[in-house]
Amino acid sequence: MSRPDQRSTRVRRVGPEAVAEVAAVLAEAFDGYPFTAWTVAADRHPDRLTGLFRLTVERVGVPYGEVWAADGADGRIAGAAVWLWPDREIPATVWADLAPLEAEYAGDRREAMKLAGTVSAGLRPDRPHLLLATVGVRPCARGRGIGPALLAPALAEADRTGTPAYLETSAPANLDFYHRLGFAVRARAQIPGGPRVWAMHRVPAVPSTAT
């Protein structure tokens, strides 16, 4: 069986017009994910996830980072990714404004969310890096090369500019996927009472000088 050709996937950078659809896609993709299952209340869980991802996309990704979307065969967004570049500083007031809103969406898991955030923050590199804030593909669209296609534009730019990349995952099944894209596990942590988090780094590829 041949592997899906990611070149056939239409990937585009999106803005405010796509916030609602991207948030819905990410919420669907993260339903059942270990980190969010542990940090977000079970009641109205899909709605809470949608609200949280809307905050990420609308308040952070669109104004200060890059939001990429991949279209499915039906024309709807099938997957999305949010990247944050080291040269685009996010004001401290943005994070301060988000904190109580995120806590509200976390519901009775707000203390778990706070703890998980503290543990994850301790894994992050000191040097400037490209951060994969989030990426997700609708379950019905997985296995078609959408994930690699979504991440390709930013990783190509990271290679061009010599920028290391970083991400965190709490799903063991994701490790091989990210390994294939050049990421390697550099650290891991166990959230007390919660999931494990793997910190993965990617060294930028050296552009070819062959003629």
JOFENHU-V721862 format. One record per pair of residues at least 6 apart in sequence whose ideal C-beta (glycine too) atoms are under 8 Angstrom apart, sorted by the first residue. I is the first residue (numbers start at 1). GAP is how many residues later the second one is. Records with the same first field share a line. If there is no record, write none. Layout:
I = GAP  GAP
This chain:
3 = 142
4 = 139  140  141
5 = 140
6 = 139  140  142  143  146
7 = 142
8 = 137
9 = 61  62  135  136  137  140  141
10 = 60  61
11 = 57  58  59  60  138  139  141  142
12 = 56  57  59
13 = 53  54  55  56  140
14 = 8  53  54  55  63  66
15 = 47  52
16 = 42  46
18 = 49  51  59
19 = 35  38  39  43
20 = 34
21 = 48  55  56
22 = 31  35  45  47  55  58
23 = 27  28  30  31  33  34  35
24 = 26
25 = 44  52  53  54  55  111  112  113
26 = 23  27  30  31  54  108  110
27 = 19  22  23  25  26
28 = 18  108  110  111
29 = 50  107  108  109  110
30 = 6  19  23  104  106
31 = 14  15  18
33 = 137  138
34 = 136  137  161
35 = 81  135  159  160  162
36 = 13  16
37 = 158
38 = 71  74  78  153  156  157
39 = 67  70  73  74  77  155
40 = 8  9  12  65  66  67  69  73
41 = 7  65  66  67  68
43 = 64
48 = 57  58  59
51 = 54
52 = 50  53  54
53 = 81
55 = 43  46  47  50
56 = 26  77  78
57 = 10  23  25
59 = 35  38  39
60 = 22  24  30  34  38  73
61 = 6  21  22  23  72
64 = 20  24  25  26  30
65 = 17  18  19  20  23  68
66 = 16  17  18  19  88
67 = 13  14  15  16
68 = 12  13  14  15  82  85  86
69 = 8  10  11  81
70 = 7  8  9  10  67  76  79  80
71 = 6  7
72 = 6  66  69  74
78 = 59  60  63  68
79 = 56  57  58  59  62  67  68  71
80 = 55  56  70
81 = 51  53  54  55  69  70  73
82 = 50  51  52  53
83 = 47  48  49  50  71
84 = 6  46  47  49
85 = 45  78
86 = 42  43  44  45  77
87 = 41
102 = 11
103 = 7  10  11
104 = 6
106 = 6  7
112 = 81  82
115 = 76  77  79
116 = 75  78  81
119 = 70  72  73  78
120 = 48  69  77
122 = 67
123 = 45  64  65  66  74  76
124 = 42  75
125 = 39  41  76
127 = 37
128 = 35  36
129 = 34  35  36  37  72
130 = 24  28  33  34  35  36
131 = 34  35  36
132 = 19  22  33  34  35
135 = 12  15  16
137 = 9  10  13
147 = 30
148 = 32  33
151 = 30
154 = 11
155 = 10  26  27  47
157 = 6
158 = 6  7  44  46
159 = 45  46  48
160 = 47
161 = 43
162 = 42
163 = 41
164 = 37  38  39  40
165 = 18  36  37  39
166 = 33  34  35  36
167 = 11  16  32  33
168 = 29  30  31  32
169 = 6  9  28  29  31
170 = 25  26  27  28
172 = 24  26
175 = 10  23  25
178 = 22
181 = 21
182 = 20  21  23
183 = 17  18  19
184 = 16  17  18
185 = 13  14  15
186 = 13  14  15
187 = 11  12
188 = 8  9  10  11
189 = 7  8  10
190 = 6  7
191 = 6
